[in-house]
Amino acid sequence: MKIDADHARFRHIVRGKIKENLKRFITKGEILGKKGKDVVSIPLPQIQIPRFRYGHKQTGGVGQGDGEVGTVLAPDSVEGEGAGQAGSDPAEHVLEVEITIEELAEILGEELELPRIEPRGKHRLEAEKSRYTGVHRVGPESLRHFKRTYKAALKRQIAAGAYNPDRPVVIPIREDRRYRSWRVAWIPESNAVIIYIMDVSGSMGEEQKEIVRIESFWIDTWLQSQYDGLEVRYITHDASAREVDRHTFFHTRESGGTMISSAYKLCAEIIKADYSTGEWNIYPFHFSDGDNWSTDDTKACMDLLKAGVLPHSNQFGYGQVESPYGSGQFIKDLGEAFPEEEKIVLSEIPDREAIIKSIREFLGKGR
Amino acid sequence: MTLPRYLAELQQEIEEHARSLDLDFFDVVFESLSYEAVNMIAAYGGFPTRYPHWRFGMEYEHLKKSHTYGLSKIYEMVINNDPCYAYLLEGNSLVDQKTVMAHVYAHDDFFKNNVWFRDTNRKMMNKMANHGTRIRRYMSKQGVDPVESFIDNCLSLENLIDIHAPMIQRRVREKRSQDQCRNTTKPPAEIPKLPVKRKYLDPYINPAEYIEAQQKKLVAERKQARRFPPHPERDVLLFLMEHAPLSRWQRDVMGIIREEAYYFAPQGQTKIMNEGWATYWHATIMTQRVLNDAEVIDFADHHSGIMGTRPGALNPYKIGLELYRYIENKWNRGRFGKEYEECTDLDKKHTWDKHLGMGREKIFEVRKLHNDVTFIDEYLDEEFCYEQKLFGYGFNERTGNWEIDEREFFKVKQKLLFSLTNFGQPLVAVVDSNHLNRGELLLTHRHDGTDLQLAWAQATLESLFRIWTRPVNVRTVLDDKHTLIRYDGKEHTSETVSATDDPYEDDSD
């Protein structure tokens, strides 16, 4: 259709705007929670053509119905902010653009210059949708190719001299019938799992969790675009660890102390139980404020990492958010314990502004 | 696509009914389209041949989305053209198609007869295709980006046209006033003097030197005040076409945008009347002529859907229809004129009926002569306001809610009229193209109690700057202070200016 060109042009502009504002989206976390299954919806106010116009809030308007002076009107019944009374131009509403997660990941990749990930491990075979690729002489009647059948019959009749142009009756017989046929294609599929681990002890505040939430959104988005299948698991820990669902992960708050080893132990167990077949690309990410209970526990952590986590993982990410209560010691311990280990990525995230840098550190290695 | 036989037969039937009810219309060409095609054509404002621009793509996405989510469905579209083009959504039920056809014939009648449409181009379908070709040609010559962003700039000023221009020959008057302008170097007749209580003191309080100095000052001021254009020019796009430093293709593109803006303006000016008229007639034709027993419920269901109101938005279909019926009833019973107006006996007024039967005739006259502003101004009275439960609402800053703030007839009406004046757009005019003697452009906004949205105004000035290429200013009132908003290509400023010499004052019309 003719509109497709204009529509593509509009999408192009939308892409440009998202790119321009990506940094703001990341630091403000504006588009979290607007994520659907395959699409993210993003509010883009600046895409409209500016005009001299009145603010609707100042002019108000005229309506119809019951109610005394002072009666409150339901906000969604009031004509859009700024849209004049007579002209209800639909383009005047704040524009919520939908963009696929793939596209968003692509933009993220371009802006942060993230390398594509080369999946490791065996490629699991997965059945792909069957496609109609050819025509066969046998098949079910429901797939009969009428035109081809007719042509075959016509050909046969002409060849046999049975065709009379003055009385063009073409009657297909059994041998003339043609059927659509399909082929099942098998394509390789690669799978990944992200295991998020977060410290939920008393020292992690709301702001720290928000940072983790934003960062995990973008890690999800990127890894989802890199693999055919993506699973996400969540572990929270204070003095002990448990596996939780996404909502609980971001909304629990405990007051206990911190034993990081408990979480690593659980993580290693999960890997062993569900993802040890070598077909999985495993990404554990641990977010904490860097406080651990004791040096003994820290030592236990290192052993667990070495034995149960690192050998199976593509990469282990440790993000340390700054909190007023945390000592921030753990990142130093990790650095000292694994000075040469390439699979470990350490990142400090003092505030929201640092999220972008941190994403780049985590995903910039192309593992 | 040509109309399927069963729809073509329906069209014939409806057309005959419309004609026998004295509707007077251009021939209608119906096309039956899939919803995708309808959405596409709607995105192009009804013209499938329009020039390429991203906003049509945006509009299309919006329509497609609200269609998918079931928020809106376009039943019909009508194009003011001779012949009149109208689009039907294929797969609609028969009763819907009939209703839409009846609706379309009334729109067509309105386009043909309403005086505000008199000067619109009736071959717009061809014209739009022509515009499309020209713009595509510029795009292949100049590149898509420069042409598109120039169109963006023009569209930003699209609402700054003089909607009364087709009715008035302003240019003739301007010629005369230019002559007056030349005379302004003459000293004015009266030199302002300091007040004198006793006559004999005059030479001492107002000595000759003082008078002379005053006179010189006045002449200088007048000279300063001599500006171009001599009168505020409301057709900002025309002014820019004639005086901004544009290349030939830019001038042509701006002309195209302006022409289309003028073409669409009457539709914005007569929304209530036009939709009300079409609704009046589809209801009349369907209920009195067309409907069979089996269709009544479906029709009633859909018609009441069209009539639905939300508290915070006036439904033009509803209010228009009700007002036509109200007028028809009044003129049928002779409830107008001096005798009726001056009658103070409420009982008598209530049962007033002179059996004049002039209602139909009257509403035909109304549809010929009025636009929304004059329609409301002339016929919306206290009784109607009360019957229709109209109210004014506003935003309560304190509570953060939208609230009903007015039930009093006069004020409600005023608010409604304000929202319709200049089809709800701010009145902005060019007053000086050599502001501060530095080639800056000065616009003025006629403030009617409502401020411009500053952020939007500033973004608009940026567009204007890209066309004018010198600093641009607009005079307006913000928070009760006369303010000059300015953009010089780098930064936005706004400063408070004196309330006097508001340049709009000398142009009273």
Chai-1 contact restraints between the chains, C-beta under 6 A:
chainA,res_idxA,chainB,res_idxB,connection_type,confidence,min_distance_angstrom,max_distance_angstrom,comment,restraint_id
A,M1,B,M40,contact,1.0,0.0,6.0,A-B,restraint_1
A,I3,B,M40,contact,1.0,0.0,6.0,A-B,restraint_2
A,I3,B,Y60,contact,1.0,0.0,6.0,A-B,restraint_3
A,D6,B,P52,contact,1.0,0.0,6.0,A-B,restraint_4
A,D6,B,F56,contact,1.0,0.0,6.0,A-B,restraint_5
A,D6,B,G57,contact,1.0,0.0,6.0,A-B,restraint_6
A,H7,B,G57,contact,1.0,0.0,6.0,A-B,restraint_7
A,H7,B,Y60,contact,1.0,0.0,6.0,A-B,restraint_8
A,R9,B,W54,contact,1.0,0.0,6.0,A-B,restraint_9
A,R9,B,G57,contact,1.0,0.0,6.0,A-B,restraint_10
A,F10,B,W54,contact,1.0,0.0,6.0,A-B,restraint_11
A,F10,B,G57,contact,1.0,0.0,6.0,A-B,restraint_12
A,F10,B,M58,contact,1.0,0.0,6.0,A-B,restraint_13
A,I13,B,W54,contact,1.0,0.0,6.0,A-B,restraint_14
A,I49,B,L155,contact,1.0,0.0,6.0,A-B,restraint_15
A,I49,B,S156,contact,1.0,0.0,6.0,A-B,restraint_16
A,P50,B,S156,contact,1.0,0.0,6.0,A-B,restraint_17
A,P50,B,W456,contact,1.0,0.0,6.0,A-B,restraint_18
A,P50,B,A459,contact,1.0,0.0,6.0,A-B,restraint_19
A,P50,B,T460,contact,1.0,0.0,6.0,A-B,restraint_20
A,R51,B,N159,contact,1.0,0.0,6.0,A-B,restraint_21
A,R51,B,T460,contact,1.0,0.0,6.0,A-B,restraint_22
A,F52,B,P426,contact,1.0,0.0,6.0,A-B,restraint_23
A,F52,B,V428,contact,1.0,0.0,6.0,A-B,restraint_24
A,F52,B,L452,contact,1.0,0.0,6.0,A-B,restraint_25
A,F52,B,A457,contact,1.0,0.0,6.0,A-B,restraint_26
A,F52,B,T460,contact,1.0,0.0,6.0,A-B,restraint_27
A,R53,B,Q453,contact,1.0,0.0,6.0,A-B,restraint_28
A,R53,B,W456,contact,1.0,0.0,6.0,A-B,restraint_29
A,Y54,B,T450,contact,1.0,0.0,6.0,A-B,restraint_30
A,G55,B,Q453,contact,1.0,0.0,6.0,A-B,restraint_31
A,K57,B,F395,contact,1.0,0.0,6.0,A-B,restraint_32
A,Q58,B,T450,contact,1.0,0.0,6.0,A-B,restraint_33
A,T59,B,T450,contact,1.0,0.0,6.0,A-B,restraint_34
A,G60,B,Y393,contact,1.0,0.0,6.0,A-B,restraint_35
A,G60,B,G394,contact,1.0,0.0,6.0,A-B,restraint_36
A,G61,B,S419,contact,1.0,0.0,6.0,A-B,restraint_37
A,V62,B,L314,contact,1.0,0.0,6.0,A-B,restraint_38
A,V62,B,L390,contact,1.0,0.0,6.0,A-B,restraint_39
A,V62,B,G392,contact,1.0,0.0,6.0,A-B,restraint_40
A,V62,B,K415,contact,1.0,0.0,6.0,A-B,restraint_41
A,V62,B,L416,contact,1.0,0.0,6.0,A-B,restraint_42
A,G63,B,P311,contact,1.0,0.0,6.0,A-B,restraint_43
A,G63,B,G312,contact,1.0,0.0,6.0,A-B,restraint_44
A,G63,B,F391,contact,1.0,0.0,6.0,A-B,restraint_45
A,G63,B,Y393,contact,1.0,0.0,6.0,A-B,restraint_46
A,Q64,B,T309,contact,1.0,0.0,6.0,A-B,restraint_47
A,Q64,B,Q388,contact,1.0,0.0,6.0,A-B,restraint_48
A,Q64,B,K389,contact,1.0,0.0,6.0,A-B,restraint_49
A,Q64,B,L390,contact,1.0,0.0,6.0,A-B,restraint_50
A,G65,B,P311,contact,1.0,0.0,6.0,A-B,restraint_51
A,G65,B,K389,contact,1.0,0.0,6.0,A-B,restraint_52
A,G67,B,I404,contact,1.0,0.0,6.0,A-B,restraint_53
A,V69,B,I404,contact,1.0,0.0,6.0,A-B,restraint_54
A,V69,B,R407,contact,1.0,0.0,6.0,A-B,restraint_55
A,G70,B,E403,contact,1.0,0.0,6.0,A-B,restraint_56
A,T71,B,I404,contact,1.0,0.0,6.0,A-B,restraint_57
A,V72,B,N401,contact,1.0,0.0,6.0,A-B,restraint_58
A,V72,B,E403,contact,1.0,0.0,6.0,A-B,restraint_59
A,L73,B,P311,contact,1.0,0.0,6.0,A-B,restraint_60
A,L73,B,G312,contact,1.0,0.0,6.0,A-B,restraint_61
A,L73,B,Y393,contact,1.0,0.0,6.0,A-B,restraint_62
A,L73,B,W402,contact,1.0,0.0,6.0,A-B,restraint_63
A,S77,B,R310,contact,1.0,0.0,6.0,A-B,restraint_64
A,S77,B,P311,contact,1.0,0.0,6.0,A-B,restraint_65
A,S77,B,G312,contact,1.0,0.0,6.0,A-B,restraint_66
A,V78,B,G312,contact,1.0,0.0,6.0,A-B,restraint_67
A,V78,B,W402,contact,1.0,0.0,6.0,A-B,restraint_68
A,E79,B,G312,contact,1.0,0.0,6.0,A-B,restraint_69
A,E79,B,A313,contact,1.0,0.0,6.0,A-B,restraint_70
A,G84,B,G424,contact,1.0,0.0,6.0,A-B,restraint_71
A,Q85,B,L314,contact,1.0,0.0,6.0,A-B,restraint_72
A,Q85,B,S419,contact,1.0,0.0,6.0,A-B,restraint_73
A,Q85,B,G424,contact,1.0,0.0,6.0,A-B,restraint_74
A,A86,B,K271,contact,1.0,0.0,6.0,A-B,restraint_75
A,A86,B,L420,contact,1.0,0.0,6.0,A-B,restraint_76
A,A86,B,F423,contact,1.0,0.0,6.0,A-B,restraint_77
A,A86,B,G424,contact,1.0,0.0,6.0,A-B,restraint_78
A,G87,B,G268,contact,1.0,0.0,6.0,A-B,restraint_79
A,P90,B,H62,contact,1.0,0.0,6.0,A-B,restraint_80
A,A91,B,E59,contact,1.0,0.0,6.0,A-B,restraint_81
